Amino acid sequence: WGIMRQNAGKKENWEGVPGKWGPQYLSGFPFALKVHANYWLFIGTTYGLFRTIIYGQLFQNLTGGGLPKDGVMALAVTPTNVLFAGLFGGGVYKSDDLGLKWKEAGDGLPKQKITALAGNSNNHIFAATAGMGVYRIKSSENQWEDFSGGLAALNVTSLCLDPATGILYAGTPAGIFRTKYATQAYPQPLPTTPFKPQYITPTHKPRQTRPPPPRGERRGSDLGL
């Protein structure tokens, strides 16, 4: 078990993140990773939540302070620095101080395993569940709302939000779905038309070559003068 990171400037592409693994350090199988402000690396594992101190060399256990001792399956951070953690046993918790103190993130969320979290620029958090679809909440509010209209399967395994467009993508056993905007309540399935490569037709004409002159005849550009 461990975490790998890109090894910039060297021949190998990856290297292990330095640090000790064990119950008193960083323990469990990593389920979720989240980098914040180019300094903190949050790691959700089967044994709870950890974050790095000094760029991955020391680890701080964030389980406690209101966060139940459970596997952390998903992580998300809002633009206002609110950290959300989705648990294996169900429920989403949030922290206003990047992991030191926690509280349950609102009411109305079914008691199902949280498989993925995603956030947008409007401080909305989307939670995918194993069997009950997708739910949405604003980080400053206390009530989750069902966001599953149009999904052909409620066992949502992954979420991905495009920050440039606000489109939210959801992966399910029935396929991939998307919303037109992150605040739209009815995701639409992706087009089923197969991709057809488009070839660019050259606009220039191929160079024409003249046949060589007969033997003994000289051809020049002065038209024989």
C-alpha positions as a printed Julia matrix, in Angstrom:
225×3 Matrix{Float64}:
   0.0    0.0     0.0
   1.15   3.51   -0.66
   0.86   6.64   -2.77
   2.83   7.48   -5.89
   3.47  10.93   -7.33
   4.89  12.23  -10.58
   8.65  12.35  -10.55
   9.34  15.49  -12.57
  12.72  15.89  -14.21
  13.76  12.25  -13.96
  13.61   9.3   -16.3
  11.02   7.45  -14.22
   7.5    8.89  -14.33
   6.5    8.05  -10.76
   7.97   7.83   -7.29
   6.59   6.91   -3.89
   5.37   9.7    -1.63
   7.79   9.74    1.33
   6.34   8.92    4.7
   5.74   6.05    7.09
   2.78   3.69    6.83
   1.27   2.14    9.94
  -1.47   2.66   12.54
   0.4    5.56   14.13
   1.23   7.18   10.79
  -0.78   6.7     7.59
  -2.78   3.48    7.48
  -5.36   1.86    5.24
  -5.9    1.53    1.53
  -6.12   4.95   -0.23
  -9.59   5.54   -1.71
  -9.58   9.28   -2.33
  -6.93  11.96   -2.87
  -7.39  15.73   -2.93
  -4.78  18.48   -3.26
  -5.61  21.9    -1.84
  -3.7   25.16   -2.3
  -0.63  23.3    -3.63
   0.31  22.38   -0.06
  -2.15  20.0     1.6
  -2.68  16.52    0.24
  -5.77  14.9     1.8
  -5.93  11.11    1.75
  -9.11   9.17    2.4
  -8.42   5.55    3.39
 -10.21   2.52    4.78
  -9.23   3.72    8.26
 -10.17   7.38    8.01
  -8.8   10.67    6.72
  -5.22  11.94    6.74
  -3.38  14.97    5.4
   0.26  15.6     4.67
   2.51  17.97    6.54
   5.72  19.13    4.81
   4.73  17.81    1.38
   4.07  14.18    2.13
   6.77  13.34    4.64
   4.64  13.52    7.79
   0.98  12.58    8.02
  -1.69  13.92   10.35
  -4.68  11.75   11.26
  -7.87  13.81   10.88
 -10.25  11.12   12.12
 -11.96  12.45   15.23
 -12.97  16.01   15.93
 -16.47  15.04   14.85
 -15.53  12.81   11.9
 -16.62   9.18   12.52
 -14.05   6.41   12.33
 -15.01   5.01    8.94
 -13.59   4.61    5.48
 -13.43   7.88    3.54
 -14.44   7.16   -0.05
 -14.6   10.67   -1.55
 -13.32  14.2    -0.96
 -14.19  17.67   -2.27
 -13.17  21.24   -1.45
 -15.25  24.33   -2.25
 -13.83  27.69   -3.4
 -14.51  28.96    0.14
 -12.18  26.26    1.59
 -14.89  24.0     3.02
 -13.7   20.37    2.98
 -16.27  17.58    2.44
 -15.72  13.86    3.11
 -18.02  11.04    1.98
 -18.03   7.89    4.11
 -18.16   4.2     3.29
 -20.92   3.66    5.83
 -22.96   6.57    4.49
 -23.14  10.27    5.17
 -21.16  13.36    4.23
 -19.26  15.49    6.74
 -17.78  18.95    6.29
 -14.98  20.94    7.89
 -14.51  24.71    7.84
 -10.87  24.5     8.98
  -9.53  21.95    6.45
 -10.01  18.87    8.57
  -9.57  19.7    12.24
 -13.24  19.96   13.27
 -16.16  18.23   11.56
 -19.94  18.23   11.48
 -22.53  16.39    9.42
 -23.23  18.22    6.17
 -26.99  18.68    6.35
 -30.08  16.47    6.45
 -31.96  14.54    3.79
 -29.12  12.34    2.52
 -29.98   8.61    2.45
 -27.87   6.26    4.54
 -25.95   4.82    1.59
 -22.28   4.49    0.78
 -20.93   7.7    -0.77
 -19.03   6.76   -3.91
 -18.02  10.2    -5.2
 -18.15  13.93   -4.45
 -17.85  16.91   -6.78
 -18.1   20.66   -6.26
 -18.67  23.65   -8.53
 -17.76  27.33   -8.42
 -21.12  28.18   -6.83
 -20.2   26.2    -3.69
 -22.58  23.37   -4.57
 -21.53  19.87   -3.54
 -22.81  16.82   -5.41
 -22.79  13.43   -3.7
 -23.07  10.12   -5.56
 -24.52   7.18   -3.66
 -24.45   3.41   -4.13
 -28.08   2.85   -5.04
 -29.9    6.14   -4.37
 -28.63   8.4    -7.13
 -27.08  11.87   -6.83
 -27.82  14.54   -4.23
 -26.9   18.22   -4.09
 -26.39  20.77   -1.34
 -24.93  24.26   -1.06
 -22.07  24.44    1.4
 -23.85  27.13    3.43
 -27.17  25.24    3.61
 -28.35  22.27    5.69
 -30.67  20.31    3.4
 -29.73  17.89    0.62
 -31.95  17.69   -2.46
 -32.4   14.81   -4.89
 -30.53  15.49   -8.13
 -31.22  12.15   -9.86
 -33.92  13.03  -12.38
 -33.19  11.34  -15.7
 -30.58   8.9   -14.44
 -31.21   5.41  -15.82
 -29.37   3.77  -12.89
 -29.23   5.01   -9.31
 -26.01   3.16   -8.48
 -23.69   6.04   -9.34
 -20.05   5.04   -9.23
 -18.29   8.28  -10.2
 -18.74  12.02  -10.69
 -16.72  14.56  -12.64
 -17.45  18.26  -13.03
 -16.01  20.37  -15.83
 -15.02  23.67  -14.15
 -15.08  25.54  -17.46
 -18.7   24.73  -18.34
 -20.26  23.55  -15.08
 -21.36  20.32  -16.73
 -21.56  17.42  -14.28
 -20.84  13.88  -15.52
 -22.08  10.77  -13.71
 -20.87   7.22  -14.32
 -23.41   4.41  -13.8
 -23.76   0.75  -14.85
 -26.26   1.99  -17.47
 -23.74   4.39  -19.02
 -22.52   7.94  -18.62
 -24.88  10.85  -18.08
 -24.33  14.59  -18.03
 -26.13  17.81  -17.16
 -26.31  20.79  -19.45
 -25.38  22.99  -16.5
 -24.41  22.05  -12.96
 -27.66  23.52  -11.62
 -29.91  21.71  -14.1
 -31.97  18.99  -12.43
 -32.28  16.54  -15.3
 -29.09  14.97  -16.65
 -29.18  13.94  -20.28
 -27.42  10.86  -21.73
 -24.43  11.35  -23.97
 -25.01  11.05  -27.75
 -24.8    7.49  -29.04
 -23.6    8.44  -32.53
 -20.2    6.81  -33.08
 -17.25   9.07  -33.62
 -16.24   9.44  -37.26
 -12.74  10.7   -38.05
 -12.68  13.72  -40.31
  -9.94  13.89  -42.88
  -8.63  17.19  -44.21
  -8.51  17.37  -48.02
  -5.33  19.09  -49.28
  -6.08  22.43  -50.9
  -2.89  22.6   -53.0
  -2.47  20.77  -56.26
   0.28  18.18  -56.5
   3.4   19.32  -58.3
   3.45  18.25  -61.97
   6.67  16.98  -63.44
   7.53  16.96  -67.13
   8.9   13.86  -68.8
  12.62  13.93  -69.55
  13.61  15.24  -73.03
  14.5   12.79  -75.8
  18.05  11.6   -75.96
  20.34  14.2   -77.45
  17.88  17.06  -76.99
  18.52  19.78  -74.47
  15.64  21.48  -72.71
  16.12  24.85  -71.12
  14.1   27.75  -69.77
  15.1   30.21  -72.53
  12.78  28.59  -75.09
  15.77  27.76  -77.28
  17.14  31.3   -77.58
